[in-house]
Amino acid sequence: MAAFTEMAPVLAFILFLCLGATWAVDKGNFKTCDQSAFCRQRALKPGESPYRALLETMELTNTRLTLQLINDNNKVRLLLELYRLQGNMTRVKINELKPLKPRYEVPDVLIKEPPTELALLSQDENGVVLSLGAESQRVIVSARPFRLDIMEGHDVLMSLNSRGLLAFEHLRMRKDHQAAKEEDEKIEEGMWEESFKSHTDTKPNPSAISLDFSLPGVENVYGIPEHADNLKLKTTNGDPYRLYNLDVFQYELYNPMALYGVVPVMLAHNTQRTTGIFWLNAAETWVDISSNTAGKTVFGKMLDYVQGSNEKPQTDVRWISESGIIDVFIMLGPTPKDVFSQYASLTTQAFPPLAALAYHQCRWNYNDQEDVKTVDAGFDEHDIPYDFIWLDIEHTDGKRYFTWDPHKFANPKEMLQGIKDKKRKMVAIVDPHIKVDSNYKIHNEIRSKGFYIKNKDGGDYEGWCWPSAGYPDFTRADMRAWWASMFAYDQYEGSMENLYTWNDMNEPSVFNGPEVTMHKDAMHGDWEHRDVHNLYGFYVHMATAEGLIQRSGGVERPFVLTRAFFAGSQRFAVWTGDNAAEWDHLKISIPMCLSLGLVGISFCGDVGGFFKSPSSELLVRWYQTGAYQPFFRAHAHLDTPRREPWLFGPENTALIRDAVRQRYTLLPYWYQLFYNAHLTGEPVMPLWIEYPQDSATFAIDDEFLIKDLLVHPVTEEGSRGVTAYLPGKDDVWYDVQTFQKHNGAQNLYIPVTMSSIPVFQRGGSIIPRKLRVRRSSTCMENDPYTLYVALNQQRAAEGELYIDDGHTFSYQKKEYIHRRLVFSNNILSSNLNSDSQFITASWVERILIIGASKPSKVTLQTAGQESTIEFDFDASMSVLTLRKPGMNAGENWKVMLQ
Ligand SMILES: *[C@@H]1O[C@H](CO)[C@@H](O)[C@H](O)[C@H]1NC(C)=O
């Protein structure tokens, strides 16, 4: 009977899967804040902080200040640590001074934490003032009640505990005395145990924490993905934003429910300044946002202004986590780019292989080798390029990862070789749930090494995912090392160098677990799953990426997709999770990807809608949008009709072909942007950060930039036109199809047909393209470049050209070409951007100068040689085309217009 009860949710789930018509998330399967016991902290009232700083306990070294805090209600002491990190960052840690046992501190996420000097400016009985370096930045520690204010000059940039919502539940022994127990329960209901649906969560170490941040002068906050919501975060009158990695089947849009991944990073912005808060905690977290201007209409705000109301706008934020410690990185900007470089100094964006930026064809599932071959051939037949074909779970031998179905995929190497012959690649799925089966090598080894996560009673934790499964403890370094070794060519049978990996279901998804995930009282060594939950997917991903690096002897850059993620997962790659084939899901992909980009995760996208079947119009529009989003993959559920690009009639095939080909022509540019993102932490797909002073851009959800390309995809059914906001009052924008010029700082109505993808190049930029589109990106490696030089109002432009081998770590040994391209005073030149060595066969076959006037003569200068080059001039659009200048893409050259 017990077994049957356990099975009931599984059966229900399977039934659910089969009932295509009723698909929609059942919100009741997921907790609201009220249903989470530790959300009791939300009931704290502002202005009653019991915490006091004990200034006499202060200790100051070069880089660190420590002092004790006391809770006057229960006399428990906390330890505050304050660090100043390089580049305008401050780290604040609060832990119990003497916890009963250690509390969880998140390891492995930070790549470095560069400390720097901290100096005492003044001190009295009310507090302490510390200098945060040369720029008059200071932190003021007030004693009673305890609060921190971070200031620059006369401005408060951010305050901590200014509303008094710091709470720190100390670890304690459960009272065995019945009366005391009842007393406890009355005060703090659900403290030691709570139930949700059929699940009971036992909590031997209740230890929730909370802290408030005030942001004076701020009306716009962003980040804390993943939510299917607008880019600009809303005030949370209902539930707070929830941060808890969950497999939310057919999620609902425009709400703060948790999704597959979490990045606990928030940006705050106004026209003067951008700051950031990185809350380094891996437990379930809720974030409340309130604002003193939230309820006000534009009219109300104007009235305030007219009447001289001196209330400054302010946003207040409160973070509540279920366990762990308070560990916060405060990034002080001042510009968005400074915040990105500050965050990137803690955790960095990986540099993906070039092919990963090309088009991917995925479905659950391509049935067998024959099917793969037919789909592959279909692309050639219809002249559509692609780089990767993907296999979902059905390719395995009965959901045993690292194996192949013996009938359907009997000769994986033959299949992979066939793909390789066309310079293409494959991705096969490897999920973290491991089938419990004594005939399965992977399971046997994990069990015998004791690598499985344990349930609260000490046995191996088992759950139901695709198979009945154990879940390896990826938080263990030895487990991860073993897992990585499983990707070696001699371990992973049938694998070859063009086989890559994808980690799905790594929230982890447990179909019969609470909220479709793991029981929080499961054990990872000494830690509860509760402490590490949001890190699980990050670790699965990390171990897999390490496996791909190792199998190549450290030569090849990995490409591993993950559904679940945490801060730092950008060291690898993610997608927007399982969306639906509906217009609203297409639309929301824009703010979702913009949000992820702001917190370091640039590699985002997915085409077509996983669930349901798109109309041909929706599919075409999705391809057109996806072609300009960082990760360009079509994906579809098992039960959906086939939707390879040529199945919707010749007209739609042509439209999709055109979108995919546009992507391929821009691959050199995408690659260069990812290289820059790797160096700077800046998002590849930004919007307002390029115009931090133009408040018209702060809440836009329907367009984005690819650095110098403004894209306003068509995301409405039956659309005949879109209105794009072209930012920048001093900027000009050129339609990339017609080269028509438009001024910035205007809303431009653009009539559209089914073939339209409204894209504009910013004046002042130079964009390299390769116009000879072939079967795959690898086939285009040595192809020539066309440079698109778009002039600004000063008749100048700048750009870069980055070239390397496209897939190895050799770029770290300076084996690349990085050119700086400049147009000014009628001279376009290519100069060394940084010292390096790499040889390319690619040359420059054409240069378009957009917004130019007609020259009488054009001369090319290369290493001591001078020649005249031919040109055409289109007077109607002022486009000068230089034909076959012919210089190598890696050399110094100058083109002079006379
Ligand atoms: C630090 O902040 C100051 C003042 O706001 C600014 O001038 C400086 O550029 C910032 N430095 C970094 C590395 O972000």
The ligand as an ORCA input file, in Angstrom:
! r2SCAN-3c Opt
* xyz 0 1
  C      35.077     53.059     -8.640
  O      34.185     54.132     -8.393
  C      34.687     55.405     -8.751
  C      33.748     56.478     -8.259
  O      32.404     56.182     -8.465
  C      34.915     55.431    -10.256
  O      35.443     56.666    -10.643
  C      35.872     54.312    -10.643
  O      36.007     54.258    -12.047
  C      35.362     52.958    -10.139
  N      36.362     51.929    -10.385
  C      36.067     50.734    -10.893
  C      37.234     49.837    -11.110
  O      34.956     50.367    -11.189
*
